[in-house]
Amino acid sequence: MKIELLEKALAREKEARQEAENLLEKKSLELYDSINALGFANKELKESLEREKELGKLKSTFVTTASHQFRTPLAVIQSNAQLLEMFNASGKKIEPEKYKKVSGRITESIAKMTGLMDDVLLLGKISAGKVQYDPEDIALVEFCENLVEEFNNVKADGSHLNFVIKGEPYNVALDPKLLTHSLSNLISNAFKYSVGKKNPDLTIHFKPNEIVV
């Protein structure tokens, strides 16, 4: 009788020990998973903070640069507006070509300011995470031809943008607003850094699996 009770007690003890070990193993796995999840969350948080920090630096640099760049077209507009006033006040007959040059410089400066404002608005959308990508089927050659014409129409210094096509053209699915913004920045910089040099080219190379600008 005593042996049977002892055997039952030992069996219950063994069963309880096994249950305790199973529970400990389960909790250890849960703890391990929690630690991994916490580590992953910390990593994501760190990366997010780094991105936020970089975006803050970019915003600060951009605002400083934009503030400086706004002054140039504003100064051009002001000086040419004053020049128009001088023409009118002189009472003399002014050649139409002179008026055309002055108005052209004003128009070009307004276009530069418009581009800067677009950059500011886009940066604000990026900061707020509200940039939308709405692709459409675009005839890229026609799209670029219209953009090139717009830029060439406002150039008052005699420079112009050449449009070069390589390969067999085909349509692409892109967001027209973002594409306009990107190409306009490229073209503006091309004119900016080609002053006194040969006219810049906008080259579109159609390849089988990609398009190179």
C-alpha positions as CSV (number, residue, x, y, z in Angstrom):
1,M,0.0,0.0,0.0
2,K,2.7,2.4,1.0
3,I,4.7,1.5,-2.1
4,E,1.6,2.3,-4.3
5,L,1.2,5.7,-2.6
6,L,4.8,6.4,-3.1
7,E,4.7,5.5,-6.7
8,K,1.7,7.7,-7.2
9,A,3.3,10.6,-5.4
10,L,6.5,10.2,-7.5
11,A,4.4,10.1,-10.7
12,R,2.5,13.3,-9.7
13,E,5.8,15.0,-8.9
14,K,7.2,13.9,-12.2
15,E,4.1,15.2,-14.0
16,A,4.2,18.5,-12.2
17,R,7.9,18.9,-12.9
18,Q,7.3,18.2,-16.6
19,E,4.4,20.7,-16.6
20,A,6.7,23.3,-14.9
21,E,9.4,22.7,-17.4
22,N,7.0,23.0,-20.3
23,L,5.6,26.2,-18.9
24,L,9.1,27.6,-18.3
25,E,10.1,26.7,-21.9
26,K,6.9,28.4,-23.2
27,K,7.5,31.5,-21.2
28,S,11.2,31.5,-22.3
29,L,10.2,31.4,-25.9
30,E,7.6,34.2,-25.3
31,L,10.3,36.3,-23.6
32,Y,12.7,35.6,-26.4
33,D,10.1,36.7,-29.0
34,S,9.3,39.8,-27.0
35,I,13.0,40.7,-26.8
36,N,13.3,40.2,-30.5
37,A,10.2,42.3,-31.2
38,L,11.5,45.0,-28.9
39,G,14.8,45.0,-30.6
40,F,13.2,45.2,-34.0
41,A,11.0,48.1,-32.8
42,N,14.0,49.9,-31.4
43,K,15.8,49.5,-34.7
44,E,12.8,50.8,-36.6
45,L,12.5,53.7,-34.2
46,K,16.2,54.5,-34.6
47,E,16.0,54.4,-38.4
48,S,12.9,56.6,-38.3
49,L,14.6,59.1,-36.1
50,E,17.7,59.1,-38.4
51,R,15.4,59.7,-41.4
52,E,13.6,62.5,-39.6
53,K,17.0,64.0,-38.7
54,E,18.2,63.9,-42.3
55,L,14.9,65.3,-43.5
56,G,15.3,68.2,-40.9
57,K,18.8,68.9,-42.2
58,L,17.5,68.8,-45.8
59,K,14.7,71.1,-45.0
60,S,16.9,73.6,-43.2
61,T,19.4,73.6,-46.1
62,F,16.7,73.9,-48.7
63,V,15.0,76.9,-46.9
64,T,18.3,78.7,-46.6
65,T,19.1,78.1,-50.3
66,A,15.6,78.9,-51.4
67,S,15.6,82.2,-49.4
68,H,18.8,83.2,-51.2
69,Q,17.5,82.1,-54.6
70,F,14.3,84.0,-54.2
71,R,16.2,87.3,-53.9
72,T,17.8,87.0,-57.4
73,P,14.6,86.8,-59.5
74,L,12.9,89.4,-57.2
75,A,15.9,91.7,-57.8
76,V,15.7,91.1,-61.6
77,I,11.9,91.8,-61.6
78,Q,12.4,95.0,-59.6
79,S,15.2,96.4,-61.7
80,N,13.4,95.7,-65.0
81,A,10.2,97.1,-63.7
82,Q,12.1,100.3,-62.8
83,L,13.6,100.2,-66.3
84,L,10.1,100.1,-67.8
85,E,9.2,103.1,-65.7
86,M,12.2,105.0,-67.0
87,F,11.2,104.2,-70.6
88,N,7.8,105.5,-70.0
89,A,9.0,108.6,-68.1
90,S,11.5,109.5,-70.8
91,G,8.8,110.4,-73.3
92,K,11.0,109.0,-76.1
93,K,10.0,106.4,-78.5
94,I,11.5,103.1,-77.4
95,E,12.3,100.3,-79.8
96,P,9.9,97.3,-79.4
97,E,13.0,95.0,-79.1
98,K,14.0,96.7,-75.9
99,Y,10.6,96.2,-74.4
100,K,10.7,92.6,-75.4
101,K,14.1,92.0,-73.7
102,V,12.9,93.7,-70.5
103,S,9.6,91.8,-70.4
104,G,11.4,88.6,-71.2
105,R,13.7,89.0,-68.2
106,I,10.7,89.6,-66.0
107,T,8.9,86.5,-67.4
108,E,11.9,84.3,-66.9
109,S,12.3,85.5,-63.3
110,I,8.7,84.8,-62.6
111,A,9.1,81.3,-64.0
112,K,12.1,80.8,-61.7
113,M,10.1,81.9,-58.7
114,T,7.3,79.6,-59.7
115,G,9.7,76.7,-59.8
116,L,11.1,77.5,-56.3
117,M,7.5,77.7,-54.9
118,D,6.8,74.3,-56.4
119,D,9.9,73.0,-54.7
120,V,8.8,74.4,-51.4
121,L,5.3,72.9,-51.7
122,L,6.7,69.5,-52.7
123,L,9.1,69.5,-49.7
124,G,6.1,70.3,-47.5
125,K,4.2,67.3,-48.9
126,I,7.2,65.0,-48.4
127,S,7.6,66.2,-44.8
128,A,3.9,65.4,-44.2
129,G,4.1,62.1,-46.0
130,K,1.4,63.3,-48.4
131,V,3.2,62.8,-51.7
132,Q,0.9,60.8,-54.0
133,Y,2.0,58.9,-57.0
134,D,-0.7,58.8,-59.7
135,P,0.8,57.2,-62.9
136,E,-0.7,57.8,-66.3
137,D,0.1,56.6,-69.8
138,I,2.4,59.3,-71.1
139,A,3.7,59.9,-74.6
140,L,7.1,60.9,-73.3
141,V,8.4,62.6,-76.5
142,E,5.3,64.8,-76.8
143,F,5.5,65.5,-73.1
144,C,9.1,66.6,-73.3
145,E,8.6,68.6,-76.4
146,N,5.9,70.7,-74.7
147,L,8.2,71.2,-71.6
148,V,11.1,72.2,-73.8
149,E,9.0,74.7,-75.7
150,E,7.8,76.3,-72.4
151,F,11.4,76.8,-71.3
152,N,12.6,78.1,-74.6
153,N,9.7,80.6,-74.8
154,V,10.7,82.4,-71.6
155,K,14.5,82.5,-72.3
156,A,15.4,86.1,-72.9
157,D,19.2,85.7,-73.2
158,G,19.2,83.9,-76.5
159,S,19.9,80.4,-75.1
160,H,17.7,77.5,-75.8
161,L,17.3,73.8,-74.9
162,N,18.0,71.2,-77.5
163,F,15.8,68.1,-77.4
164,V,17.5,64.8,-78.5
165,I,15.7,61.5,-79.0
166,K,17.6,58.2,-79.1
167,G,16.1,54.8,-79.7
168,E,12.5,53.9,-80.6
169,P,10.0,56.0,-78.5
170,Y,7.3,54.3,-76.5
171,N,4.7,55.4,-73.9
172,V,5.4,55.0,-70.2
173,A,3.3,55.0,-67.0
174,L,4.5,58.0,-64.9
175,D,3.0,60.7,-62.7
176,P,2.9,63.8,-64.9
177,K,3.1,66.2,-62.0
178,L,6.1,64.6,-60.5
179,L,7.7,64.1,-63.9
180,T,7.2,67.8,-64.7
181,H,8.8,68.8,-61.4
182,S,11.8,66.5,-61.8
183,L,12.5,67.4,-65.5
184,S,12.0,71.1,-64.7
185,N,14.6,71.0,-62.0
186,L,17.0,69.2,-64.3
187,I,16.4,71.8,-67.1
188,S,16.7,74.8,-64.8
189,N,20.0,73.5,-63.5
190,A,21.2,72.8,-67.0
191,F,20.6,76.4,-68.0
192,K,22.1,77.7,-64.7
193,Y,25.4,75.8,-65.2
194,S,25.7,76.4,-68.9
195,V,25.8,80.2,-68.9
196,G,28.5,81.3,-71.3
197,K,28.7,77.8,-72.7
198,K,27.0,75.8,-75.5
199,N,23.2,75.3,-75.2
200,P,22.2,72.4,-73.0
201,D,20.6,69.2,-74.3
202,L,17.7,67.2,-73.0
203,T,18.4,63.7,-74.2
204,I,15.9,60.9,-73.9
205,H,17.3,57.5,-74.7
206,F,14.7,54.8,-75.1
207,K,16.1,51.3,-74.3
208,P,14.2,48.0,-74.3
209,N,13.9,47.9,-70.5
210,E,14.6,51.4,-69.4
211,I,14.6,55.1,-70.3
212,V,17.7,57.2,-69.7
213,V,17.4,60.9,-69.3
